[in-house]
Amino acid sequence: MKMEPLSLKTALDLVWWRNDCRETLRTPGFTTEAQQVEFHREVNKPDGNIYYWEFSESAEVIAVGGLVNIDWHNRTAEISLLVSPRHRQKGIGKEVAQCILTEAFYNMNIVRLYGEVYDCGAVTFWKEIFPKASWSESPHLKYWAGSYHGSQYFWIDQEDLWTTGASSG
């Protein structure tokens, strides 16, 4: 699997990917081309708070993900991941998440990763990625398809990496 900085072409493809699974989105914006162009401008700015990568196999982008809301002072970041609709349910998300963990903890010296997932989204996926992470729940937070769904917030510290089953690559 090849990991490269997010290209503008892939950022524009994300409009389709994101609109395909809107119930899972933590950030409901970025569903138009103009929003994705602006997001791409923010990605990988020197000393910025967003680092995003595209992951490809055989020259096809299969997933994107990275770190957002990076707080360099406290060494924390939110993990973000989106797998191409054609490649979901194939274990790719787990592999990409491990790449992001490695980048965050070993190359960027982040000490805590966190994330949020909704009960109408991929809770099971994230619990498999972080089986020993700390979790908290906020009921009735996400409104989707006429109903309110709970939000699951999780976090894991760099020192806990070895107890989660994750590896450094």
C-alpha positions in Angstrom: 0.0 0.0 0.0 1.3 3.4 -1.0 0.8 6.4 1.3 1.0 10.0 -0.2 -0.2 13.4 0.6 -3.8 14.1 -0.4 -4.0 15.3 -4.0 -6.6 17.8 -5.2 -8.0 15.1 -7.6 -8.6 12.7 -4.6 -10.0 15.6 -2.5 -12.6 16.2 -5.2 -13.4 12.4 -5.4 -14.2 12.6 -1.7 -17.3 14.5 -2.5 -18.8 11.3 -3.9 -17.3 9.1 -1.2 -18.6 11.3 1.6 -22.1 11.7 0.2 -22.3 7.9 -0.1 -22.0 7.5 3.7 -23.3 10.8 5.2 -24.7 9.1 8.4 -21.1 8.4 9.5 -19.7 11.9 8.9 -18.3 13.8 11.9 -18.1 16.9 9.7 -21.2 17.2 7.6 -19.6 19.9 5.4 -17.1 19.1 2.7 -19.8 17.5 0.6 -19.4 19.9 -2.3 -16.4 20.4 -4.7 -15.9 24.0 -3.4 -15.7 22.8 0.2 -13.2 20.0 -0.8 -11.0 22.5 -2.6 -10.9 24.7 0.5 -10.1 21.6 2.6 -7.3 20.6 0.3 -5.8 24.1 0.7 -5.7 23.5 4.5 -4.1 20.1 4.2 -0.4 19.8 5.0 0.2 23.5 5.6 3.5 23.9 7.5 2.7 23.7 11.2 -1.0 23.3 10.3 -3.5 21.2 12.3 -4.5 18.9 9.4 -2.4 16.1 7.9 -4.3 14.0 5.4 -3.0 11.2 3.1 -4.3 9.1 0.3 -3.7 5.3 0.3 -3.4 3.5 -3.0 -2.9 0.1 -4.5 -2.1 -0.5 -8.2 -2.5 3.3 -8.8 -6.0 3.3 -7.5 -6.9 5.4 -4.4 -8.6 3.0 -2.0 -8.8 5.2 1.2 -8.0 8.5 2.6 -7.4 9.5 6.2 -5.3 11.4 8.5 -5.1 13.6 11.6 -7.3 16.7 12.1 -7.6 19.1 14.9 -4.0 18.6 15.8 -3.0 20.3 19.0 0.8 20.5 18.8 1.1 22.0 22.3 -0.8 19.1 23.9 0.3 16.5 21.3 -3.2 15.3 20.5 -5.1 14.7 17.3 -8.4 13.4 16.0 -8.2 10.4 13.6 -10.2 10.5 10.4 -10.7 7.8 7.9 -12.8 7.2 4.8 -12.6 4.1 2.6 -13.6 4.1 -1.0 -17.1 2.7 -1.4 -15.8 0.1 -3.8 -13.3 -1.2 -1.2 -15.3 -1.2 2.1 -15.7 -4.4 4.1 -12.4 -5.8 2.8 -10.1 -5.0 5.8 -8.5 -2.0 4.1 -9.8 0.4 6.7 -8.0 -1.5 9.4 -4.8 -1.5 7.5 -5.0 2.2 6.8 -5.9 3.0 10.4 -2.7 1.2 11.5 -0.7 3.3 9.0 -2.2 6.5 10.5 -1.5 5.2 14.1 2.1 4.7 13.1 2.4 8.1 11.5 0.9 9.8 14.5 2.6 8.0 17.3 6.0 7.2 15.8 6.7 9.9 13.3 4.8 12.9 14.6 5.1 12.3 18.3 1.4 12.6 19.0 0.6 11.1 22.4 -3.2 10.9 22.2 -5.5 10.1 19.3 -9.2 10.5 19.7 -12.2 10.1 17.5 -16.0 10.2 17.4 -18.3 7.7 15.8 -22.1 7.6 15.8 -24.3 4.7 16.7 -25.7 4.9 13.1 -22.2 4.6 11.8 -19.1 2.3 12.1 -18.9 1.8 15.9 -18.0 -1.9 15.5 -15.1 -1.0 13.2 -13.5 1.5 15.6 -13.9 -0.8 18.6 -12.0 -3.4 16.6 -9.2 -0.9 15.8 -9.0 0.3 19.4 -10.2 -2.7 21.5 -8.8 -1.3 24.7 -9.4 2.4 24.1 -11.3 4.5 26.5 -14.9 5.2 25.4 -17.7 7.5 26.5 -21.1 7.9 25.1 -23.4 10.9 24.5 -26.9 9.8 23.8 -29.2 11.4 21.2 -26.4 13.6 19.7 -26.4 12.9 16.0 -29.6 13.5 14.0 -29.9 11.3 10.9 -32.8 10.0 8.8 -35.4 11.3 11.2 -33.9 9.9 14.4 -31.4 10.9 17.0 -28.4 8.5 17.5 -25.8 8.3 20.2 -22.2 9.4 19.8 -19.3 7.3 20.9 -16.1 9.2 21.7 -12.9 7.3 22.0 -9.3 8.0 22.8 -6.0 6.1 23.0 -2.7 7.2 24.3 0.7 6.4 22.7 1.7 4.4 25.7 -1.3 2.1 25.3 -0.5 1.2 21.8 1.1 -2.1 22.7 -1.9 -3.2 24.7 -4.4 -2.7 21.9 -3.0 -5.2 19.4 -1.9 -2.5 17.1 1.6 -2.7 15.6 4.1 -0.1 14.3 3.8 -1.4 10.8 
